[in-house]
Structures are given as C-alpha cells and as structure tokens.
C-alpha cells in the first residue's frame, strides 16, 4: 500500500466498515514518518503517544457506534 496515494475517504470507509482500526492507520503513518523524516526533514516533532491516544479514542467511539470526528 502506498500511503502517499491513500485518500482520507478510503481511510474513513475502512474504519466505518471495520476492516481496519484508527490505531492501525496511525501506526502505519507514524512508521512512514519515522522512516522518511530523516531524509526529508519535514517534521520538527512527532508525538507518537498523543497520536496513538487520539486513535484509540476514535476506535472507542467507533466500537460504541458513535459518530466519528
């Protein structure tokens, strides 16, 4: 999967369908940032724990049937 080509609508649909979780997506993107940033130097700081915490909250809402942000 080419994360550089993925559309937000595809991510959202996979979350709604239950075929992936927000934590899985966040981890994929965070790993991509970690791999690419030393070369491109696009991010000054990345707060992995905060991003994963937000993803866990989205997953909690999704499992409870609440609307996604």
C-alpha positions as CSV (number, residue, x, y, z in Angstrom):
1,X,0.0,0.0,0.0
2,X,1.3,3.4,-1.0
3,X,0.5,5.7,1.9
4,X,1.4,8.7,-0.2
5,X,-1.5,7.9,-2.5
6,X,-4.2,7.0,0.0
7,X,-7.3,9.2,0.3
8,X,-8.8,10.2,3.5
9,X,-12.1,8.9,2.3
10,X,-10.6,5.4,1.9
11,X,-9.3,5.5,5.5
12,X,-12.6,6.7,6.8
13,X,-14.5,4.0,4.8
14,X,-12.2,1.2,6.1
15,X,-12.9,2.5,9.7
16,X,-16.6,2.5,9.2
17,X,-16.6,-0.9,7.6
18,X,-14.5,-2.3,10.5
19,X,-11.8,-3.6,8.2
20,X,-9.2,-1.5,10.0
21,X,-8.7,0.5,13.1
22,X,-7.6,4.0,13.7
23,X,-4.7,2.7,15.7
24,X,-3.6,0.6,12.8
25,X,-3.7,3.6,10.4
26,X,-1.9,5.9,12.9
27,X,0.8,3.3,13.4
28,X,1.3,3.0,9.6
29,X,1.5,6.7,9.1
30,X,3.8,7.2,12.1
31,X,6.1,4.5,10.9
32,X,6.2,6.1,7.5
33,X,7.1,9.5,9.1
34,X,9.8,7.8,11.1
35,X,11.3,6.2,8.0
36,X,11.1,9.2,5.8
37,X,11.7,12.2,8.0
38,X,15.5,11.8,8.5
39,X,15.8,12.2,4.7
40,X,13.1,14.9,4.1
41,X,13.2,16.7,7.5
42,X,9.5,17.7,7.2
43,X,8.6,17.3,10.9
44,X,10.2,19.1,13.8
45,X,8.4,16.9,16.4
46,X,6.1,13.9,16.3
47,X,4.2,13.0,19.4
48,X,3.6,9.3,18.8
49,X,1.8,8.6,22.1
50,X,-0.6,11.5,21.6
51,X,-1.4,10.4,18.1
52,X,-2.0,6.8,19.2
53,X,-4.1,8.1,22.1
54,X,-6.3,10.0,19.7
55,X,-6.5,6.9,17.5
56,X,-7.6,4.8,20.5
57,X,-10.3,7.3,21.3
58,X,-11.6,7.1,17.7
59,X,-11.6,3.3,17.9
60,X,-13.5,3.5,21.2
61,X,-16.1,5.8,19.6
62,X,-16.4,3.6,16.5
63,X,-16.9,0.4,18.6
64,X,-19.6,2.3,20.6
65,X,-21.4,3.3,17.4
66,X,-20.8,7.0,18.0
67,X,-20.1,9.3,15.1
68,X,-16.5,9.6,14.0
69,X,-14.9,13.0,14.1
